[in-house]
């Protein structure tokens, strides 16, 4: 983080000449933390396609040595554990750089979100939508990542 100093100076008039008429104060501030980035989101895909996406995820993490990878899983957690084990075993990523967050979901399909959390950034928001809130499912197509396209399902409150 970069620190900067800010100084504010106030000058008053109309006071007794013996009273100080100028005062200043300085405060150190820092830049806001870098943002967390949703790298990609996927649901029902083949094991081969998932491994290809995870390879791209680990490559991005390698390009950002201090960053952590967050795997948010909505549904059965064994899919997230499998993804983490693949990243650690196949790609040799340090286990401490991967965090799994299990989310509750009533959907039958497992959904996984992969986040890049740069050094100094706050983890992705991991709270669920309020109960009893209906959700609308919208299928969108994500631009290809290195000639690899995939479909994403995004849930938005109605």
C-alpha positions as CSV (number, residue, x, y, z in Angstrom):
1,X,0.0,0.0,0.0
2,X,1.1,3.5,-0.7
3,X,0.9,6.1,2.0
4,X,0.2,9.7,1.3
5,X,0.0,12.7,3.6
6,X,-2.8,15.3,3.6
7,X,-2.5,18.6,5.4
8,X,-5.4,20.9,6.1
9,X,-4.8,24.6,7.1
10,X,-7.4,26.9,8.6
11,X,-7.0,30.7,8.9
12,X,-9.4,32.7,11.0
13,X,-10.0,36.4,11.2
14,X,-11.7,38.7,13.8
15,X,-10.1,37.1,16.8
16,X,-8.1,38.7,19.6
17,X,-4.7,39.5,18.0
18,X,-3.0,37.5,20.8
19,X,-4.8,34.3,19.8
20,X,-3.4,32.1,17.1
21,X,-5.2,32.6,13.8
22,X,-3.7,29.8,11.8
23,X,-3.9,26.1,12.6
24,X,-3.1,23.0,10.5
25,X,-3.3,19.3,10.9
26,X,-1.8,16.5,8.9
27,X,-3.1,13.0,8.4
28,X,-1.5,10.0,6.7
29,X,-3.8,8.0,4.4
30,X,-3.3,5.0,2.2
31,X,-4.7,3.9,-1.1
32,X,-7.7,1.6,-0.9
33,X,-7.0,-2.1,-1.1
34,X,-6.9,-3.6,-4.6
35,X,-10.2,-5.2,-5.7
36,X,-11.0,-8.9,-5.6
37,X,-11.7,-10.2,-9.1
38,X,-14.1,-12.9,-10.1
39,X,-11.9,-15.0,-12.5
40,X,-14.6,-17.3,-13.7
41,X,-17.7,-19.1,-12.7
42,X,-18.9,-22.5,-13.9
43,X,-21.5,-25.2,-13.2
44,X,-21.9,-28.5,-15.0
45,X,-18.9,-29.0,-17.2
46,X,-16.8,-32.0,-18.1
47,X,-13.8,-32.9,-16.0
48,X,-11.5,-32.2,-18.9
49,X,-12.9,-28.7,-19.4
50,X,-12.8,-28.0,-15.6
51,X,-9.1,-29.0,-15.5
52,X,-8.4,-26.6,-18.5
53,X,-10.1,-23.8,-16.6
54,X,-8.2,-24.6,-13.4
55,X,-4.9,-24.5,-15.4
56,X,-5.8,-21.0,-16.5
57,X,-6.6,-20.1,-12.8
58,X,-3.3,-21.4,-11.5
59,X,-1.4,-19.6,-14.3
60,X,-3.1,-16.3,-13.2
61,X,-2.2,-17.0,-9.6
62,X,1.4,-17.6,-10.6
63,X,1.5,-14.2,-12.4
64,X,0.5,-12.7,-9.0
65,X,2.8,-14.3,-6.5
66,X,1.1,-12.8,-3.4
67,X,-2.4,-13.4,-4.5
68,X,-4.7,-16.1,-3.1
69,X,-7.3,-18.1,-5.0
70,X,-10.7,-18.4,-3.5
71,X,-13.0,-21.3,-4.5
72,X,-16.6,-20.5,-3.6
73,X,-18.8,-23.7,-4.0
74,X,-22.5,-23.7,-4.1
75,X,-23.6,-27.2,-3.5
76,X,-21.5,-30.3,-2.8
77,X,-18.1,-29.4,-1.5
78,X,-16.3,-32.4,-2.9
79,X,-16.1,-30.6,-6.2
80,X,-14.2,-27.7,-4.6
81,X,-11.9,-30.1,-2.8
82,X,-11.3,-31.9,-6.1
83,X,-10.4,-28.5,-7.7
84,X,-8.1,-27.6,-4.8
85,X,-6.4,-31.0,-4.9
86,X,-5.9,-30.7,-8.7
87,X,-4.3,-27.2,-8.3
88,X,-2.0,-28.4,-5.5
89,X,-1.1,-31.9,-6.9
90,X,-1.1,-31.4,-10.6
91,X,0.1,-27.8,-10.8
92,X,2.2,-27.7,-7.6
93,X,0.5,-24.6,-6.1
94,X,1.1,-24.0,-2.4
95,X,-2.0,-25.2,-0.5
96,X,-2.0,-22.0,1.7
97,X,-2.8,-20.0,-1.4
98,X,-6.2,-21.7,-2.0
99,X,-9.2,-21.1,0.2
100,X,-12.4,-23.0,-0.1
101,X,-15.7,-21.4,1.0
102,X,-18.8,-23.6,1.1
103,X,-22.1,-21.9,0.3
104,X,-25.5,-23.3,0.9
105,X,-27.6,-23.9,-2.2
106,X,-30.9,-25.5,-3.0
107,X,-30.0,-25.9,-6.6
108,X,-29.3,-29.4,-7.9
109,X,-26.3,-28.3,-9.9
110,X,-23.1,-27.5,-8.2
111,X,-21.8,-24.0,-9.1
112,X,-18.2,-22.9,-8.5
113,X,-16.8,-19.4,-8.5
114,X,-13.0,-18.8,-8.7
115,X,-11.7,-15.5,-7.4
116,X,-8.3,-13.9,-7.5
117,X,-7.6,-12.0,-4.2
118,X,-4.5,-9.8,-4.6
119,X,-2.2,-9.0,-1.7
120,X,-3.9,-6.5,0.6
121,X,-7.4,-7.1,-0.8
122,X,-10.3,-8.2,1.3
123,X,-11.7,-11.7,0.6
124,X,-14.7,-12.0,-1.7
125,X,-18.1,-11.4,0.0
126,X,-19.2,-14.7,1.2
127,X,-22.6,-14.0,2.6
128,X,-25.6,-15.6,1.0
129,X,-28.7,-13.8,-0.4
130,X,-31.4,-13.2,2.2
131,X,-33.7,-16.2,2.7
132,X,-37.1,-16.2,0.9
133,X,-35.8,-14.0,-1.9
134,X,-36.7,-15.4,-5.3
135,X,-33.9,-15.6,-7.8
136,X,-34.1,-15.3,-11.6
137,X,-31.5,-17.4,-13.5
138,X,-30.0,-15.8,-16.6
139,X,-27.6,-17.7,-18.9
140,X,-24.9,-15.5,-20.3
141,X,-21.9,-16.3,-22.5
142,X,-18.5,-15.2,-21.2
143,X,-15.9,-14.0,-23.7
144,X,-13.3,-16.6,-24.5
145,X,-10.3,-16.8,-22.2
146,X,-7.3,-17.8,-24.5
147,X,-9.7,-19.4,-27.0
148,X,-11.6,-21.3,-24.4
149,X,-15.2,-20.3,-24.1
150,X,-17.6,-21.4,-21.4
151,X,-21.1,-20.8,-20.2
152,X,-22.0,-19.1,-16.9
153,X,-25.2,-19.0,-14.9
154,X,-25.7,-15.8,-13.0
155,X,-28.4,-15.5,-10.3
156,X,-30.0,-12.1,-9.8
157,X,-32.7,-11.1,-7.3
158,X,-36.1,-10.4,-9.0
